Amino acid sequence: MTFMEEAAYHEAGHAFMAVFLGGHVRSLTIEPDRDDGPQRFGDAQVIWQRGGMSAKEYQNKQMLVALAGPIAETIYRGEPLHPGFVPEWADDWRRAWDAAELIMFDDRLRLVFLEETARQLRQTLSRDEHWAAIAAVADELLAHETLGAEQIQQVLAIWMR
């Protein structure tokens, strides 16, 4: 198991969940970002059609997509790590935490809510057909390092009928 494989499964988890929830993934990459900010080794650009979606529904989808990357990586690694305790996942946890604020205001209850959501998400992503879709995206990412919207749609279309 290599760092790039872990990153591919992480980003594939984000992409799968976004599409599963009705979003559109513009691009997906495991190429290092060498801009002036903190170095990242993966990125998923997700677009949502917000028409008819409440703010709470939008935040819930954002939260699930943010958590899906770390959870997919834990499944791949075979380690039940807490998404809030791995430094490389700090940005994902922060995005999930912030998104969950509309759903759960109290910090203590929000933590419990996020942990339960992560547990349920692990079950969802572990389903054979879902894991096969994530693995297919990860394989494409490992082969190409960056995928555009059309490539992502082609890979996931096979698994998400």
N, C-alpha and C positions, 0 to 999 in steps of 0.2 A: 504494500500500500504506500503510495507516494503522496506528497503534499499536493501535487497537481490533481491526482485522482480525488482526494478529499475536497479540493476546491471545486472540481467539476460536479461532484454529487451535491455539494452545498448549493451551487448556483442552479443546478437542475431542479433542486427542491423548490427554490423560489419560483422558477419558471413554471413548473408543473402546477403549483398551487395557484398562481396567478391565472393560468388558463382554466384550471378546474373551477375557479370562482367567476369566470366570465371576463377576465382581463385579457389584454393583448400585450405580448412581450415584444418590444421593439428590437432589443438586442440582448445578447448574453455573452459574457466573456470571462475567460480565466487568464487573460493576459494582464501582467502587472500594470497598474496605473502609476505613472511616474510624474504626476503633476505636483504642485506645491503642497498639497494636503497630505494627510497620512497615506502611506502606501497601501493599496488594496490589490488583491490578487484575483478578484472577481467582481462582476457587476451585472445586475439584471435591471434593465430599463422597462418598467411596466406602465402601460397606459390603461386608464379606466374610462368607460363611457358613463359619466355621472348622471345622465338624464334619468330621473325617476328613482335614483338611489338616495336614501336619507344619509345624513352625515354620520349617523351611528353605523349604518350598514357599510359605508365607505371605510370608516375607521376599523371596523371588524375585519374587512377584507385586507386592509393594510397590515393589521396585526398578524393575521394568519400567514400572509406572504412573508413577512419579516421573520416569523418563527420557523417557517418551512425549510429554509436553508440550513440552519443549525440542526434541526431535527433530522433532515435527510442525511446530513453528515454523521450524526450520531448512529443512525441505523447502519450506514455504510461501515463505520469504524467498529460497530459492535460494542459501543460504550454508551451507557445511559447517562451522558453528561447533562448537567443543567445548563440551558442556553444562556443564563445570566452570569455564569461563572467562568466562561472561557474568554480570555482577553480578545482573541481574534473575532469573536462574535459580539463584542460590545456594541457596535453600531446597530446590529440587528435587534439586540435586546432593547436598546434605547428606543428604536423605532416602534417596536411592539409595545413597550411600556407607555410611550407617548400616545400611541393609537388607542390603547385600552383605557385611557383616562376618561373618554366620553362614556365608556361602558361601565367603568368602576372607578369612582372618585377617590375612595379611601385607599391609601397606599398599601396597607396590610391586606385588605381584601383584593386589591388589584394583583398583588403578588400571588395569592392563592388562586385567583382566576386565571392568571397567565400560566401558572404551573399546571393547572387542570387542563387548560387549552392545549398546552404542549403535550401532555399525556395523550389526549384524544387525537391530536394531530399525528403523533407517532403511530397510533393504531391505523389511522387513515392512510398515511404514506406507506405503511408496511403491507397493506393489501397487495396481493400478487400483481394484479393488473396495474395498480398505481406505481408499485416499485419497478415494474418492467418499463413503464413510461419514463420514469426518472432515470433509470439506467440507460435507456436509449438516448436521452438528451445528454447525459454525462459522457457516453461513448462518442457522440458527435462533437462535444466540446473538447474532449481529449484529442480528437483527430484534427480539429480545425482551430481551436482556441477561441474563436469568436463566431457566433452564429447570428444571422439576421432574422428578422421576423418570419420570412418565408421558410427558411430552413427549420426554424422551431416549429412552425405550424405543420410542416410536412412530417416531422418526426412524431409529434404528438397526435396527429390525425389518425395514425395507425392504432393508437392505444385508447383514444378518447372518442369513441363512437356513441 
